[in-house]
Amino acid sequence: MSRLKKSAFTFAVALAAAGCSDPVDKAAKARIFSPEDPPKVVASAQQKLPPEDVADNPQVARRILGMDAAEVTERLGPHRYQATLGYEWTSEASIPVKLTETRTFRAGPGGVSGDFHGVLENSRDQGLEVMRVGGQVFARNRYGPYRQRLRDRGMAERTRAELTGAIRDFDGLFQGRLKLTPEGTVTHEGRTAWRYIVTLAPATEGDASRPLPPSPQAKKGADETTVRRANFFAHRLPRSLDGEVLVDAATSVVLKARLDGRIGVPGEKTSEAAELRMTLEAVLSEVGKDPKLQPPEEFLPDADKPQGIADALDTFGLKRKKGTDAAGSDAPPEPEDEEGT
């Protein structure tokens, strides 16, 4: 048989084998060689969320109010977000306690994988700062030096979500009872937005939080602060709420929010009656403007392990002597190796 005939015969056999192949094998090959699915947040950003349906569709409202920062970046691109939260805790037995918190977030181009810079500060001189530039992560507390985080393990992404989740947290504390009433459209920084008036929705049976399993208790019982916090979350009752929310008509992203509400804890449920007033002023601006983020000029290298007690002792010149244990007594000498072992 000539070489040409052999080639034709081989090709015919291959076609016959392909025609008689197992359908299961075909399906498996189709799955293996199919294009990779996009990240979940990218797929979520492609979902159409009609902003005009926020008032009538609770599912759309929860999606928009709780939209993650990564999805916001995918929908809008570069932007600047700033929020100021106020907390005032009052009770009959103690003086009022106030705290103001400021959150600032800048997102660069690149979508969910792009650069960003987040800062959290409060009126008690506390805070933190996280930056991701070119895939590198740097973090510090308010007055400390930057440290590179080579083993980030998602810390930067979690901080991004927490910094920009003020509306979601507000809605959660008020047990999802934000009622949105449409008031037409307005213009915010050149973008058309749907305006919604926020009030407190009536309580329903589904508002109660799902009971949590009992938490581990100390031998002497929980301290007073822990008991107060647990009672607040278990027995909190939203009393009032008002404000407004602007939702972008093109991307369904919240562009601006102003909320003012009060949550009470009745005296018959706890040792003392108390009330928490929360305020929120959040605005999203500079849409489409690249912040051109740069890594810090000076930063500490990533540490293999956190500095421990031994490093602190070394800093103060209290180095441990060789051959002594932690109590300062002489340690017994180690036995010598026997010959032949």
GINOR-V939790 format. One record per residue. N is the residue number from 1. RES is the residue in one letter. SS is DSSP state (H for helix, E for strand, L for the rest). OMEGA is omega in whole degrees, -180 to 180 (none if undefined). D_CENTER is the distance of its C-alpha to the mean C-alpha in Angstrom with 1 decimal. Layout:
BEGIN
N:RES:SS:OMEGA:D_CENTER ; N:RES:SS:OMEGA:D_CENTER
END
This chain:
BEGIN
1:M:L:-178:70.9 ; 2:S:L:-179:70.0 ; 3:R:H:-180:66.6 ; 4:L:H:180:65.8 ; 5:K:H:178:66.6 ; 6:K:H:180:64.5 ; 7:S:H:179:61.5 ; 8:A:H:180:62.0 ; 9:F:H:179:62.4 ; 10:T:H:179:59.2 ; 11:F:H:179:57.3 ; 12:A:H:178:58.8 ; 13:V:H:180:57.8 ; 14:A:H:178:54.2 ; 15:L:H:179:54.1 ; 16:A:H:179:55.5 ; 17:A:H:179:53.0 ; 18:A:H:-180:50.1 ; 19:G:H:-178:51.6 ; 20:C:L:-177:51.9 ; 21:S:L:-178:48.5 ; 22:D:L:177:46.5 ; 23:P:H:179:44.1 ; 24:V:H:178:41.5 ; 25:D:H:179:41.8 ; 26:K:H:-180:41.3 ; 27:A:H:179:38.1 ; 28:A:H:179:36.8 ; 29:K:H:179:37.6 ; 30:A:H:179:36.0 ; 31:R:H:-176:32.7 ; 32:I:H:-174:33.0 ; 33:F:L:178:33.9 ; 34:S:L:179:31.7 ; 35:P:L:-179:29.1 ; 36:E:L:179:25.7 ; 37:D:L:178:23.2 ; 38:P:L:176:20.5 ; 39:P:L:-176:16.8 ; 40:K:H:-178:15.3 ; 41:V:H:178:13.2 ; 42:V:H:177:16.5 ; 43:A:H:179:18.4 ; 44:S:H:-179:16.2 ; 45:A:H:179:16.6 ; 46:Q:L:180:20.4 ; 47:Q:L:179:20.5 ; 48:K:L:178:22.6 ; 49:L:L:-177:21.3 ; 50:P:L:-179:24.3 ; 51:P:H:180:23.2 ; 52:E:H:-180:26.7 ; 53:D:H:-175:25.9 ; 54:V:L:-176:23.0 ; 55:A:L:-174:25.6 ; 56:D:L:-176:27.3 ; 57:N:L:-178:24.7 ; 58:P:H:-180:22.1 ; 59:Q:H:177:20.3 ; 60:V:H:180:20.0 ; 61:A:H:-180:19.0 ; 62:R:H:179:16.1 ; 63:R:H:-177:14.9 ; 64:I:H:-179:15.3 ; 65:L:H:-179:13.9 ; 66:G:L:-177:10.7 ; 67:M:L:-178:10.5 ; 68:D:L:-178:7.4 ; 69:A:H:179:7.7 ; 70:A:H:179:9.3 ; 71:E:H:177:11.7 ; 72:V:H:179:12.5 ; 73:T:H:178:13.6 ; 74:E:H:-177:15.6 ; 75:R:H:-173:17.3 ; 76:L:H:-172:18.0 ; 77:G:L:-179:18.2 ; 78:P:L:180:18.1 ; 79:H:E:177:17.3 ; 80:R:E:-179:16.5 ; 81:Y:E:176:14.3 ; 82:Q:E:-179:15.2 ; 83:A:E:175:14.8 ; 84:T:E:180:17.0 ; 85:L:E:177:16.6 ; 86:G:E:178:19.7 ; 87:Y:E:176:20.3 ; 88:E:E:-177:23.9 ; 89:W:E:-179:25.0 ; 90:T:E:175:28.8 ; 91:S:E:-178:31.2 ; 92:E:L:-173:35.0 ; 93:A:L:-177:35.2 ; 94:S:E:179:33.1 ; 95:I:E:-180:32.5 ; 96:P:E:177:29.5 ; 97:V:E:-177:26.3 ; 98:K:E:177:24.3 ; 99:L:E:176:21.1 ; 100:T:E:-176:19.8 ; 101:E:E:179:16.4 ; 102:T:E:179:15.8 ; 103:R:E:179:12.7 ; 104:T:E:-177:13.8 ; 105:F:E:176:12.2 ; 106:R:E:180:14.7 ; 107:A:E:177:14.4 ; 108:G:L:178:17.4 ; 109:P:L:179:19.2 ; 110:G:L:177:18.5 ; 111:G:H:-175:15.9 ; 112:V:H:-179:13.0 ; 113:S:H:-176:14.8 ; 114:G:L:180:15.9 ; 115:D:L:173:15.7 ; 116:F:E:-179:13.4 ; 117:H:E:-178:13.7 ; 118:G:E:-179:11.5 ; 119:V:E:176:13.3 ; 120:L:E:179:12.9 ; 121:E:E:176:16.4 ; 122:N:E:-175:18.2 ; 123:S:L:176:21.8 ; 124:R:L:175:22.4 ; 125:D:L:177:22.2 ; 126:Q:L:178:19.0 ; 127:G:E:178:16.0 ; 128:L:E:-178:14.2 ; 129:E:E:-180:14.0 ; 130:V:E:-179:12.5 ; 131:M:E:172:14.3 ; 132:R:E:-177:14.6 ; 133:V:E:179:18.1 ; 134:G:L:-180:20.2 ; 135:G:L:179:18.1 ; 136:Q:E:-177:18.4 ; 137:V:E:177:15.7 ; 138:F:E:-178:16.8 ; 139:A:E:176:15.5 ; 140:R:E:169:17.4 ; 141:N:E:-168:17.6 ; 142:R:L:-176:19.2 ; 143:Y:L:-179:22.7 ; 144:G:L:178:22.5 ; 145:P:L:174:23.2 ; 146:Y:L:172:20.8 ; 147:R:E:178:20.5 ; 148:Q:E:-179:20.0 ; 149:R:L:-179:17.6 ; 150:L:L:178:19.5 ; 151:R:L:-172:18.0 ; 152:D:L:180:14.4 ; 153:R:L:175:13.4 ; 154:G:L:-179:9.9 ; 155:M:H:-178:9.1 ; 156:A:H:-179:8.8 ; 157:E:H:178:6.5 ; 158:R:H:179:3.9 ; 159:T:H:177:5.2 ; 160:R:H:-179:5.3 ; 161:A:H:-179:2.5 ; 162:E:H:-179:3.6 ; 163:L:H:-174:6.8 ; 164:T:L:-177:7.4 ; 165:G:L:-176:6.8 ; 166:A:H:-180:10.1 ; 167:I:H:178:12.2 ; 168:R:H:179:10.4 ; 169:D:H:178:10.6 ; 170:F:H:-180:14.1 ; 171:D:H:179:15.1 ; 172:G:H:179:14.1 ; 173:L:H:178:16.2 ; 174:F:L:172:19.0 ; 175:Q:L:177:19.0 ; 176:G:L:-175:18.5 ; 177:R:L:174:21.7 ; 178:L:E:178:20.9 ; 179:K:E:-177:24.1 ; 180:L:E:179:24.2 ; 181:T:E:-177:27.7 ; 182:P:E:178:28.5 ; 183:E:E:177:30.5 ; 184:G:E:-178:31.2 ; 185:T:E:177:29.8 ; 186:V:E:178:29.4 ; 187:T:E:178:28.8 ; 188:H:E:-179:25.8 ; 189:E:L:177:26.3 ; 190:G:L:-179:28.6 ; 191:R:E:177:26.4 ; 192:T:E:-177:27.5 ; 193:A:E:173:25.2 ; 194:W:E:-179:25.7 ; 195:R:E:179:25.9 ; 196:Y:E:173:25.1 ; 197:I:E:-177:26.3 ; 198:V:E:173:24.1 ; 199:T:E:-179:25.9 ; 200:L:E:179:25.5 ; 201:A:L:178:26.3 ; 202:P:L:179:28.9 ; 203:A:L:176:27.8 ; 204:T:L:-180:28.3 ; 205:E:H:-178:28.7 ; 206:G:H:-178:25.3 ; 207:D:H:-176:23.5 ; 208:A:L:180:23.9 ; 209:S:L:178:21.0 ; 210:R:L:-178:21.7 ; 211:P:L:-180:23.4 ; 212:L:L:176:21.8 ; 213:P:L:-179:24.1 ; 214:P:L:-179:25.7 ; 215:S:L:178:24.0 ; 216:P:L:-178:26.0 ; 217:Q:L:175:28.3 ; 218:A:L:-178:29.9 ; 219:K:L:-179:33.7 ; 220:K:L:-180:34.4 ; 221:G:L:-179:31.8 ; 222:A:L:178:28.6 ; 223:D:L:-174:28.7 ; 224:E:H:-179:29.0 ; 225:T:H:179:25.5 ; 226:T:H:179:23.9 ; 227:V:H:-179:26.4 ; 228:R:H:180:25.6 ; 229:R:H:-180:21.9 ; 230:A:H:179:22.6 ; 231:N:H:179:25.3 ; 232:F:H:-178:23.1 ; 233:F:H:-178:20.5 ; 234:A:H:-171:23.4 ; 235:H:H:-177:25.8 ; 236:R:E:179:23.9 ; 237:L:E:176:25.5 ; 238:P:E:-177:24.4 ; 239:R:E:-179:27.4 ; 240:S:E:-180:26.9 ; 241:L:E:174:24.6 ; 242:D:E:180:25.4 ; 243:G:E:179:24.0 ; 244:E:E:179:23.4 ; 245:V:E:175:20.9 ; 246:L:E:-178:21.8 ; 247:V:E:-179:20.7 ; 248:D:E:-177:21.7 ; 249:A:L:-176:24.6 ; 250:A:L:-173:24.2 ; 251:T:L:-179:20.5 ; 252:S:L:177:19.4 ; 253:V:L:177:16.6 ; 254:V:E:-179:16.6 ; 255:L:E:-178:18.4 ; 256:K:E:179:19.1 ; 257:A:E:174:18.7 ; 258:R:E:-176:20.8 ; 259:L:E:179:20.5 ; 260:D:E:-177:22.7 ; 261:G:E:180:23.0 ; 262:R:E:178:24.5 ; 263:I:E:-179:23.8 ; 264:G:E:173:26.8 ; 265:V:E:-176:27.7 ; 266:P:L:-178:31.3 ; 267:G:L:-179:33.8 ; 268:E:L:179:35.3 ; 269:K:L:-177:32.0 ; 270:T:L:-179:31.4 ; 271:S:L:179:33.6 ; 272:E:L:176:33.0 ; 273:A:L:-178:31.9 ; 274:A:E:-180:29.0 ; 275:E:E:176:26.9 ; 276:L:E:173:23.6 ; 277:R:E:180:23.4 ; 278:M:E:175:20.1 ; 279:T:E:-180:20.2 ; 280:L:E:171:17.8 ; 281:E:E:-178:18.8 ; 282:A:E:180:16.5 ; 283:V:E:178:17.9 ; 284:L:E:-174:17.2 ; 285:S:E:177:20.1 ; 286:E:L:-180:21.7 ; 287:V:L:178:20.9 ; 288:G:L:-179:22.4 ; 289:K:L:-180:23.1 ; 290:D:L:179:22.3 ; 291:P:L:179:21.3 ; 292:K:L:-178:22.9 ; 293:L:L:178:20.6 ; 294:Q:L:177:22.5 ; 295:P:L:179:21.8 ; 296:P:L:-179:23.0 ; 297:E:L:-180:26.7 ; 298:E:L:178:26.7 ; 299:F:L:178:24.4 ; 300:L:E:178:25.0 ; 301:P:L:177:25.1 ; 302:D:L:-178:22.8 ; 303:A:L:178:24.4 ; 304:D:L:178:25.6 ; 305:K:L:180:24.9 ; 306:P:L:176:23.9 ; 307:Q:L:-176:26.9 ; 308:G:L:-177:28.7 ; 309:I:H:-179:31.6 ; 310:A:H:179:34.1 ; 311:D:H:178:32.7 ; 312:A:H:178:32.8 ; 313:L:H:178:36.4 ; 314:D:H:-179:37.3 ; 315:T:H:-179:36.0 ; 316:F:L:176:38.5 ; 317:G:L:-179:41.3 ; 318:L:L:-178:41.4 ; 319:K:L:-179:41.6 ; 320:R:L:180:42.7 ; 321:K:L:177:46.1 ; 322:K:L:178:46.8 ; 323:G:L:177:48.6 ; 324:T:E:178:47.2 ; 325:D:L:-176:44.6 ; 326:A:L:-179:42.0 ; 327:A:L:177:44.8 ; 328:G:L:180:47.0 ; 329:S:L:-180:49.8 ; 330:D:E:179:51.3 ; 331:A:L:-180:49.7 ; 332:P:L:-180:52.3 ; 333:P:L:179:53.0 ; 334:E:L:-180:51.7 ; 335:P:L:179:54.5 ; 336:E:L:179:55.9 ; 337:D:L:177:55.6 ; 338:E:L:180:58.8 ; 339:E:L:178:60.8 ; 340:G:L:178:60.4 ; 341:T:L:none:56.8
END
